[in-house]
Every structure is written in C-alpha cells, then in structure tokens.
C-alpha cells in the first residue's frame, strides 16, 4: 500500500535507484527473522544423490530466455531483431528438452504430473489469469498517468495507492469469508468484480485523475483479494502433502508468467492500437473543415505573440499533440477492456471446478 507513495517520493527526491536500495535493510531483516524464528521441516540431504542438475540448467535457461523475450520482444519488434530471434530459438529448444526431462526423470526438478489433478490445473490457470490482471493493470494505470496526464512519480504514487489500501481493508474479511462460503462462488465474485473494475476503468478521458480512478481502483483491489485466496486454496488444497511443495512452486511460477505475458502483450498491442486510433482520428481532422481551420487560426494567433518562427507550423504541432493524446487514451481503454475479457473467460470455467475439501474449514476460528 505504501510502496507506490514511497517509491514516488524516493524517485522524485533522490533517484529511481533509491527504490531498490531501500529494500536492502528490510530484506536482510526479514531473511534473518525467517531463518531464526520460523520452524521449517528439516532438509532431506539424501535427495542430493539424485538431484537433477541437467533439469535445473534446462529450466533456468528456458525460463530466463522466456522472460527476456517477453520483456524485450515488443521493444525490438520481435523477429525483426536477430537477438530476439535467437533467444526465441534457444527458449523453444530448452523448453522442449526440459519438458521431456521433467516427464522422464525419476526425481524431476518440477513434477508436471501434478497437472493431472483437475482442480490444481484450473487453479494454476486462474493464477495465470490473476497474474495478467495484477501486473497488467498495475502497469497500465501508472503509464496512463505518466504518458497522458504528465504526472510525476510522486503524483502517480498518490493516485494508485487506492488499490493497495482497498486490498488491505478487505483482507481480514476475505479470510473469514473463505471459512463458510463456497470457494468457487468467492472466486466467481472476485473475477466478476475485476471485470467490472476494468469496464469502469476503460472509460478514461485525457482529463482523468484521482477522482475518476478512485472507484475503479478500489473495486480492483477488492476483486483481487476475492481472487487470491480461493484460487490458492482451490489449487493447493486438493493436493496430497507430498505434492504440495511442488504444486506451490508451479502455482507461483504461473502467476508471474501471467504478468510477464500480460506486459509483453500490452507492449505489442499498444503500438498497434495507437496506430489504429491515430489513423482514425487523423481522417476526421481535415484542415479544410471549418472547426479545424478555426482552431488552427486561433492557435496561430495566440502562438505568434509567444514564440518566434512560423506560428502556423506550431499550431499544427499542437494539434498533432492533441490527436496523439486522444489516441493514447483510447489505446489505454482498449487494453483495459482486454484484461476484462481474460477475466470474463475465466468466469466461464468456474463450473468445471470440483468443490474443494479443505482443512481451513475445520480449524477453530
């Protein structure tokens, strides 16, 4: 909740490097507290005798190259860049080899057979979808405030903290709600609320600020809290104890991959939709049209007293900037709606979930 505000303050006051450095001391403190205070089961060193080193290397190369491609592909126009092309090739080859190794080795790094469990497979799918919404919306809203509204880092932080605040406010209630409400219904409520939040958010104008974003961000925060817990419990609660650790790693991995895929898709689609809306708006702005002619004349007269040079050219540049701003706003609305479509599709799969039987319901309150 405090992260966006603190990060914005540090960036504006010092530099963006401070956002990373500020985590060093708390990180060391938490690591030390976990090591000394939390009772974790004792390590089984006998597993080292059959440790799958090759599988680990293949997984590391596969995930590393996949992450690089997803983050940098849109920036370098995908296959138009030789480095991206070779990285995709390496990713595909190591991915296939890792898949083969995981299915054939007696003690694989990750046991993919866990996906045979229907609730786990669907729960991981929901983890992926939640990741797209969590990271995608967190990326889009600050980018809109920077690109369209011209907000600085601190102003962005003060605007987007609402989502974290709403998550913090409802988290105690979602914990209690999960004890008596069917987790499938709870997940459906969360998915539907996220769709609503994106639809509300997708009515942005180039003047949208804190007031216009308040309700959509609050609804998004509540929606995510209604999604996190049931998706986690549905996926992991149906696994046997010996499969739980492996399942937890897969669950978290797919959520992070959902975010990576979401941001990569946003980067690619943003360019396409921006060009689309730019061309559509330019078609409607004909200098021969009286309103456009009047606007250019007024701006030329106003600018002639302020700047040297050709005021007519400056007026055209001003008009082009306004068109780009409107095109950007329409692009952000399209991408927010696309996130809503992903969650709406997730709603359709809720009936395929089996009712989970979880120990949480038997625990004393």
SULZICOR-V104538 format. One record per backbone hydrogen bond with DSSP energy under -1.0 kcal/mol. CO is the residue of the C=O (numbers start at 1). NH is the residue of the N-H. If there is no record, write none. Layout:
BEGIN
co-><CO:CO>
nh-><NH:NH>
END
This chain:
BEGIN
co-><2:3:4:5:6:7:8:9:10:15:17:17:18:20:21:23:24:25:26:27:28:29:30:31:32:33:34:44:45:46:47:48:51:52:53:54:55:56:57:58:59:60:61:62:63:64:65:66:67:68:69:72:73:74:77:78:81:82:83:84:85:86:87:88:89:90:91:92:93:94:95:96:97:98:99:101:110:111:112:113:114:117:118:119:120:121:122:123:124:125:126:127:128:129:130:131:132:133:134:135:136:137:139:140:141:142:143:144:144:145:152:153:154:155:156:157:160:161:162:163:164:165:166:167:170:171:172:173:174:176:177:177:182:183:184:185:186:187:188:189:190:191:192:193:194:195:196:197:198:205:209:210:213:214:215:216:217:218:219:220:221:222:224:227:228:229:230:231:232:233:236:240:243:244:245:246:247:248:249:250:251:252:253:254:255:256:257:258:259:260:261:262:263:264:265:266:268:269:270:271:272:273:274:275:276:277:278:279:284:286:289:290:291:292:293:294:295:296:297:298:299:300:303:303:310:311:312:313:314:315:316:317:318:319:320:321:322:323:324:325:326:327:328:329:330:331:332:333:334:335:336:337:338:339:340:341:342:343:347:349:350:359>
nh-><6:7:8:9:10:11:12:13:14:18:20:21:22:23:24:27:28:29:30:31:32:33:34:35:36:37:38:47:48:49:50:51:53:56:57:58:59:60:61:62:63:64:65:66:67:68:69:70:71:72:73:76:78:77:80:81:85:86:87:88:89:90:91:92:93:94:95:96:97:98:99:100:101:102:103:105:112:114:115:116:117:121:122:123:124:125:126:127:128:129:130:131:132:133:134:135:136:137:138:139:140:141:143:144:145:146:147:148:149:151:156:157:158:159:160:161:163:165:166:167:168:169:170:171:174:175:176:177:178:179:180:181:186:187:188:189:190:191:192:193:194:195:196:197:198:199:200:201:202:208:213:214:217:218:219:220:221:222:223:224:225:226:228:231:232:233:234:235:236:237:239:243:247:248:249:250:251:252:253:254:255:256:257:258:259:260:261:262:263:264:265:266:267:268:269:270:272:273:274:275:276:277:278:279:280:281:282:283:286:289:293:294:295:296:297:298:299:300:301:302:303:304:306:307:314:315:316:317:318:319:320:321:322:323:324:325:326:327:328:329:330:331:332:333:334:335:336:337:338:339:340:341:342:343:344:345:346:347:350:352:353:362>
END
